[in-house]
Amino acid sequence: MKVWWILLPVALWWLWPAAERTHPPGQLAPEAPLQTPPSSTAAFPHGDFQLTPLADFDITARVLARENYYFDSESELVKTDLALGWGVMSDSQVIDALEISQSGRWYRWRTEQLPAPRRQIETSSANMHIIPANDWVADDLADVRTGDVVEIRGHLVRADGSNGWRWVSSLTRNDTGDGACELVYARELRIVTPKH
C-alpha cells in the first residue's frame, strides 16, 4: 500500500499538463509554413513503417494545443499531435477569443464572435501529427507546451505499414476537415518561445 503513496505523486506529475505559456497581443509567428518539393522522394524505414517524403517542410508556429495518444492504431507511429498557428493564429488577441480543443486526432475551435475572418483562422492553423526523427527530437517534443513558439524542419510524408495500412499528409494549408492534417517527419524541432 505504501508504494501507491510514492507512485501517485510521480504519476500525477507525469500526467498533469504543463502550464500554458501566455503572451501579450501581437503575432509571434507571422510567416506561413514553407513547403517545397522534396529534396528526395526515396522511401526510408522508420520503425515498422516506410516513410515517403512528399514535400520538404519548414514551419515556425505557436502551439495552440497538444495532445498525446497511446492507445489508438496511429500511436505506434505518432504519439503527439500539435495544433499549430501562424499569422493571425499566433496572436493572443485572436486566440484568447477562441475555445480550442483536440481529441480523436482532430483540432477544433469555436467562438461566440469571430475575432478574425473565418477563412483566415482556418488557413492560419492546422493539426499536425509529429513523427520525431530521433530521440533528441522526441525529447524536445516532450518539452513543448501550449503557448510555445516552435520551429520544425523536416518533411510531409506518406506512411505505409507492412499490413497495407497507409496515412498520407495533407499538402495544402487551405483544406479543412477529414484528411486536412499534416503528417510531419520532424528532423529538427526547437522551442523558440520569446521571453517576457
ZIZI-V772296 format. One record per backbone hydrogen bond with DSSP energy under -0.5 kcal/mol. NH is the residue of the N-H (numbers start at 1). CO is the residue of the C=O. Records with the same first field share a line. If there is no record, write none. Layout:
NH=CO ; CO
This chain:
4=1
5=1
6=2 ; 3
7=3
8=4
9=5
10=6
11=7
12=8
13=9
14=10
15=11
16=12
21=146
28=90
34=58
35=33
36=56
44=51
46=49
49=46
50=160
51=44
52=158
53=51
54=156
55=156
56=36
57=154
58=34
59=152
61=150
62=85
63=148
64=62 ; 83
65=83
67=81
69=79
75=72
76=73
77=74
78=74
80=130
81=67
82=128
83=65
84=82 ; 126
85=62
86=124
87=29
89=86
90=87
91=88
92=26 ; 90
94=91
95=91
96=92
97=94
98=95
99=110
100=98
101=108
103=106
106=103
108=101
110=99
120=117
121=117
122=118
123=119
124=120 ; 121
125=122
126=84
128=82 ; 126
129=182
130=80 ; 128
131=129 ; 184
132=130
133=186
138=134
139=135
140=136
141=137
142=138
143=139 ; 140
144=140 ; 141
147=63
148=145
150=61 ; 148
151=190
152=59
153=188
154=57
155=185
156=55
157=183
158=52
159=167
160=50
161=165
162=48
164=161
167=159
169=157
170=181
180=177
182=127
184=129 ; 182
185=155 ; 183
186=131 ; 184
187=153 ; 185
188=153
190=151
192=149 ; 190
